[in-house]
Amino acid sequence: MPLTRRTILAGTALPVVAPAFAQSATTPGASPSGQAPGFYRYKVGDIELTAINDGFAFRPLDGFVRNAELSDVQKAMQDAFLPTDKLPLTFTTLVLRQNGRVTLIDTGNGDMGAPTSGTWMANFRAAGFDPAQVDTVVISHFHGDHINGLRRKDGTAVFPKAEIMVPAKEWDFWMDETRMSQAPEGMKGAFQGVHRVFDPIAKDVKRYEADKEVVPGLTAIATPGHTPGHTSYMVSSGSGKFIVMSDVTNHPALFVRNPDWSAVFDMDADLARQTRRRMLEMAAAERAQVSFYHAPFPATGHIAKDGNGYRFVPIQWSSAV
């Protein structure tokens, strides 16, 4: 139906276009419904960053924000042209390449996530990388969607030659056997998942502290609250600076706009809110480019002040690196 002045004035309903994440899987004999490989490159000084998409998962919206009315959350979703019954959470990791060195920040879901996730390895290879090339894997925190890509369900290590580096405070919390035995039933699975990934390599895992350079050009920033040792990063090269926010916010449409809201995944909600405001304020004041693990792909842009909150301004897509 053509969009004309008459149809607008008449209030005629226009066809609803289903979002890409609502597409069903390809059936035999049908036209392919998948997207092009999900990777995107940009540069910070001499460091090349490649965003690698690992698909998405739906989360019910009811209960996702712990300290806001569902109607307010639905309004925020509606304002962002998103579903009002469920939240499509995307997963985007980063690959840093400098002077031939390949570093990963987080690893995605591996083969342990939702059926709509698990695209990481195909996208990683499509971007021209191979697991055997990876020199270092830097982990921001120990939630499954960040660490399960280190080890397949069958126990096989995905990056056998890579040095694995994790936040010291995160390691101390999740690898504590006493804490695991005393954890509430709902958290025991998270502890078990951490041990599944790290127990076989525990003696070789290196722990890093905040405010230290983890690898050249990548400095750890303590951003606790989401988890006890949750870590963000500053990427620096020449005059270029870039902030990797990790999970300081979940979806920007909710938690950048409303930084005092608490996501169901935040283990210390009060501390997470303080951390979120501190990091968003810094990014806005410095006009720094940022990335968020759960922002819409390619999950990078800038932060602008907006009343009592902020807004996420995505970068303009470019074919140049």
C-alpha positions as CSV (number, residue, x, y, z in Angstrom):
1,M,0.0,0.0,0.0
2,P,1.5,3.4,-1.0
3,L,2.0,5.8,1.8
4,T,0.1,8.9,0.6
5,R,-1.4,12.0,2.2
6,R,-4.8,10.4,2.0
7,T,-3.8,7.2,3.8
8,I,-2.1,9.2,6.5
9,L,-5.1,11.5,7.0
10,A,-7.5,8.5,7.0
11,G,-5.4,6.7,9.6
12,T,-5.2,3.6,7.5
13,A,-3.1,0.9,9.2
14,L,0.1,0.0,7.4
15,P,1.5,-3.5,7.3
16,V,3.7,-4.5,10.2
17,V,7.2,-5.5,9.3
18,A,8.5,-8.3,11.6
19,P,12.0,-7.5,13.0
20,A,14.9,-9.6,11.8
21,F,15.3,-11.4,15.1
22,A,11.7,-12.8,14.8
23,Q,12.6,-14.8,11.6
24,S,12.2,-18.6,11.8
25,A,14.9,-21.0,10.8
26,T,15.2,-22.0,7.2
27,T,13.2,-25.0,6.2
28,P,14.2,-27.5,3.5
29,G,13.5,-26.1,0.0
30,A,12.9,-22.5,1.4
31,S,14.9,-19.5,0.6
32,P,17.8,-18.8,3.0
33,S,16.6,-16.5,5.8
34,G,20.0,-15.9,7.6
35,Q,21.9,-12.7,7.6
36,A,25.4,-11.9,6.3
37,P,28.3,-12.7,8.7
38,G,28.1,-10.7,11.8
39,F,31.5,-8.9,12.2
40,Y,32.5,-5.2,12.1
41,R,35.9,-3.6,12.2
42,Y,37.1,-0.2,13.4
43,K,40.3,1.2,14.7
44,V,41.6,2.9,17.9
45,G,45.0,4.3,17.0
46,D,47.1,1.4,15.7
47,I,44.8,-1.2,17.3
48,E,42.2,-2.9,15.0
49,L,39.0,-3.9,16.8
50,T,36.6,-6.5,15.3
51,A,33.2,-6.9,16.8
52,I,32.0,-10.5,16.6
53,N,28.3,-11.2,17.0
54,D,27.1,-14.4,18.8
55,G,23.4,-14.1,18.0
56,F,20.8,-13.3,20.5
57,A,18.4,-14.7,23.2
58,F,15.0,-13.6,24.3
59,R,14.3,-12.8,27.9
60,P,10.8,-12.3,29.3
61,L,10.3,-8.6,30.1
62,D,8.3,-9.2,33.2
63,G,10.7,-9.1,36.1
64,F,13.8,-8.2,34.0
65,V,14.0,-4.8,35.7
66,R,13.8,-5.3,39.4
67,N,13.0,-1.8,40.6
68,A,10.6,-0.5,37.9
69,E,7.0,-1.1,37.1
70,L,6.4,-3.3,34.1
71,S,4.4,-0.6,32.4
72,D,7.3,1.8,32.6
73,V,9.7,-0.8,31.1
74,Q,7.2,-1.6,28.3
75,K,7.0,2.1,27.6
76,A,10.8,2.3,27.3
77,M,10.7,-0.7,25.0
78,Q,7.9,0.8,22.9
79,D,9.8,4.1,22.6
80,A,12.8,2.1,21.2
81,F,10.6,0.2,18.7
82,L,11.2,-3.1,20.5
83,P,8.8,-5.8,21.6
84,T,6.9,-5.1,24.8
85,D,6.7,-8.7,26.1
86,K,10.3,-9.9,25.7
87,L,13.8,-8.4,25.3
88,P,16.1,-9.6,22.5
89,L,19.5,-9.7,24.1
90,T,22.4,-9.7,21.6
91,F,25.9,-10.9,22.4
92,T,29.0,-9.1,20.9
93,T,32.6,-9.8,21.8
94,L,35.7,-8.0,20.6
95,V,38.9,-9.1,18.9
96,L,41.9,-6.8,19.2
97,R,44.8,-7.1,16.7
98,Q,48.0,-5.1,17.1
99,N,51.5,-5.9,15.7
100,G,50.3,-9.4,14.8
101,R,49.0,-10.2,18.4
102,V,45.4,-11.4,18.6
103,T,43.5,-10.8,21.9
104,L,39.8,-11.7,22.6
105,I,37.7,-9.9,25.1
106,D,35.2,-12.6,26.2
107,T,34.1,-15.6,24.1
108,G,30.4,-15.7,23.8
109,N,28.0,-18.7,24.5
110,G,29.9,-21.4,22.7
111,D,27.6,-24.4,22.2
112,M,25.8,-23.8,25.6
113,G,23.4,-20.9,24.7
114,A,20.0,-20.4,23.3
115,P,19.2,-21.8,19.9
116,T,19.3,-18.3,18.4
117,S,22.9,-17.8,19.7
118,G,26.0,-19.8,18.9
119,T,27.0,-17.8,15.7
120,W,30.3,-16.7,17.2
121,M,32.7,-19.2,15.6
122,A,31.2,-18.8,12.1
123,N,31.4,-15.1,12.3
124,F,34.9,-15.2,13.8
125,R,36.1,-17.4,10.9
126,A,34.3,-15.2,8.4
127,A,36.2,-12.2,9.8
128,G,39.5,-14.0,8.8
129,F,40.5,-15.4,12.2
130,D,41.2,-18.9,13.4
131,P,41.2,-20.2,17.0
132,A,44.8,-21.3,16.7
133,Q,45.8,-17.6,16.0
134,V,44.5,-16.4,19.4
135,D,47.3,-15.3,21.7
136,T,45.3,-14.1,24.7
137,V,41.7,-14.4,26.0
138,V,40.8,-11.7,28.5
139,I,37.6,-12.4,30.4
140,S,35.5,-9.5,31.9
141,H,33.4,-11.6,34.3
142,F,32.3,-15.2,34.8
143,H,28.7,-15.2,33.5
144,G,28.1,-18.0,31.1
145,D,27.5,-15.9,28.0
146,H,31.1,-14.5,28.4
147,I,33.0,-17.7,29.3
148,N,31.3,-20.7,27.7
149,G,33.0,-20.1,24.4
150,L,36.2,-21.2,26.0
151,R,35.2,-24.8,26.3
152,R,32.7,-27.0,24.3
153,K,30.1,-29.2,25.9
154,D,32.3,-32.2,25.3
155,G,35.1,-30.5,27.3
156,T,37.3,-29.6,24.3
157,A,39.3,-26.3,24.7
158,V,38.5,-24.0,21.9
159,F,41.7,-21.9,22.1
160,P,44.3,-24.4,23.1
161,K,47.3,-22.1,22.6
162,A,45.9,-19.0,24.2
163,E,46.8,-17.5,27.5
164,I,43.7,-17.1,29.6
165,M,43.5,-13.9,31.8
166,V,40.7,-13.2,34.3
167,P,39.9,-10.6,37.0
168,A,41.5,-11.7,40.3
169,K,38.4,-10.7,42.3
170,E,36.1,-12.6,40.0
171,W,38.3,-15.7,40.3
172,D,38.4,-15.5,44.1
173,F,34.6,-15.3,44.3
174,W,33.5,-18.0,41.8
175,M,36.2,-20.5,42.4
176,D,35.7,-20.5,46.2
177,E,34.4,-24.1,47.1
178,T,32.9,-23.0,50.4
179,R,31.0,-20.1,48.7
180,M,29.7,-22.5,46.0
181,S,28.5,-25.0,48.6
182,Q,26.6,-22.3,50.5
183,A,25.2,-20.6,47.4
184,P,21.4,-20.5,47.1
185,E,19.9,-23.1,44.8
186,G,19.4,-20.6,42.0
187,M,23.1,-19.7,41.8
188,K,24.6,-23.2,42.1
189,G,24.3,-23.7,38.3
190,A,26.4,-20.5,37.7
191,F,29.1,-21.8,40.0
192,Q,29.1,-25.2,38.4
193,G,29.4,-23.6,34.9
194,V,32.4,-21.6,36.0
195,H,34.1,-24.7,37.4
196,R,33.3,-26.7,34.2
197,V,35.2,-24.1,32.2
198,F,38.1,-23.3,34.4
199,D,38.9,-26.4,36.5
200,P,40.8,-28.2,33.7
201,I,43.1,-25.2,33.3
202,A,43.1,-23.7,36.8
203,K,46.8,-23.9,37.3
204,D,47.5,-22.0,34.0
205,V,44.9,-19.2,34.3
206,K,46.5,-15.8,35.0
207,R,44.7,-13.3,37.2
208,Y,44.9,-9.6,36.7
209,E,44.2,-6.6,38.9
210,A,42.3,-3.4,38.1
211,D,44.2,-0.3,36.8
212,K,46.8,-2.6,35.3
213,E,47.6,-3.1,31.6
214,V,46.4,-6.6,30.8
215,V,47.9,-6.7,27.4
216,P,49.6,-3.8,25.5
217,G,47.0,-1.1,24.9
218,L,44.3,-2.7,27.2
219,T,43.9,-1.5,30.8
220,A,41.5,-3.0,33.2
221,I,38.9,-0.8,35.0
222,A,37.1,-2.2,38.1
223,T,33.4,-1.9,37.5
224,P,31.8,-4.1,40.2
225,G,28.1,-4.6,40.9
226,H,27.0,-6.7,38.0
227,T,29.3,-9.3,39.5
228,P,31.9,-8.9,42.3
229,G,34.9,-8.7,39.9
230,H,33.2,-7.3,36.8
231,T,35.7,-5.5,34.7
232,S,35.6,-2.9,31.9
233,Y,38.6,-1.7,29.8
234,M,40.3,1.3,28.3
235,V,41.8,0.7,24.9
236,S,44.5,3.2,24.2
237,S,46.8,3.7,21.2
238,G,48.4,7.0,20.3
239,S,45.8,9.7,21.0
240,G,43.0,7.2,20.5
241,K,40.9,6.0,23.5
242,F,38.0,3.6,23.6
243,I,36.0,2.3,26.6
244,V,34.8,-1.4,26.6
245,M,31.9,-1.3,29.0
246,S,31.3,-5.0,29.1
247,D,28.0,-5.5,31.1
248,V,27.9,-2.1,32.9
249,T,24.5,-1.8,31.2
250,N,22.4,-4.4,29.7
251,H,20.3,-3.2,26.7
252,P,21.0,0.6,26.3
253,A,17.3,1.3,25.5
254,L,16.6,0.4,29.2
255,F,19.7,1.0,31.3
256,V,21.4,3.9,29.5
257,R,18.2,5.8,29.3
258,N,17.4,4.8,32.9
259,P,20.7,4.2,34.7
260,D,19.1,3.8,38.1
261,W,17.1,0.7,37.0
262,S,18.5,-2.6,38.1
263,A,18.8,-5.6,35.8
264,V,17.9,-9.0,37.1
265,F,21.5,-10.1,36.5
266,D,23.1,-7.5,38.7
267,M,24.3,-9.2,41.8
268,D,24.7,-6.0,43.8
269,A,22.1,-3.7,42.5
270,D,23.1,-0.6,44.4
271,L,26.8,-0.9,43.5
272,A,25.9,-1.6,39.9
273,R,23.9,1.6,39.7
274,Q,26.7,3.6,41.1
275,T,29.2,2.0,38.7
276,R,26.8,2.6,35.7
277,R,26.4,6.3,36.4
278,R,30.2,6.7,37.0
279,M,31.1,5.0,33.7
280,L,28.3,6.7,31.6
281,E,29.2,10.1,33.0
282,M,32.9,9.6,32.1
283,A,32.0,8.4,28.6
284,A,29.7,11.4,28.0
285,A,32.1,13.9,29.5
286,E,35.1,12.7,27.4
287,R,32.9,12.0,24.3
288,A,34.6,8.6,24.2
289,Q,33.5,5.9,21.8
290,V,32.2,2.9,23.8
291,S,31.1,-0.7,23.3
292,F,28.5,-2.6,25.3
293,Y,28.2,-6.4,25.2
294,H,24.5,-6.4,24.9
295,A,23.9,-3.3,22.6
296,P,22.5,-3.8,19.1
297,F,25.2,-4.9,16.8
298,P,27.9,-3.7,16.1
299,A,27.4,-2.6,19.7
300,T,29.5,0.6,19.6
301,G,28.8,4.3,19.7
302,H,28.8,7.3,22.0
303,I,27.0,8.4,25.2
304,A,25.2,11.7,25.4
305,K,23.6,13.3,28.5
306,D,19.8,13.4,28.3
307,G,18.0,14.8,31.3
308,N,18.6,12.6,34.4
309,G,19.8,9.8,32.1
310,Y,21.8,9.3,29.0
311,R,21.3,8.1,25.5
312,F,23.3,5.7,23.4
313,V,24.2,7.2,19.9
314,P,25.3,4.3,17.6
315,I,28.2,5.0,15.3
316,Q,27.6,5.5,11.6
317,W,28.4,2.2,9.8
318,S,31.4,2.6,7.5
319,S,33.0,0.3,4.9
320,A,36.4,1.7,5.8
321,V,38.5,0.5,8.7
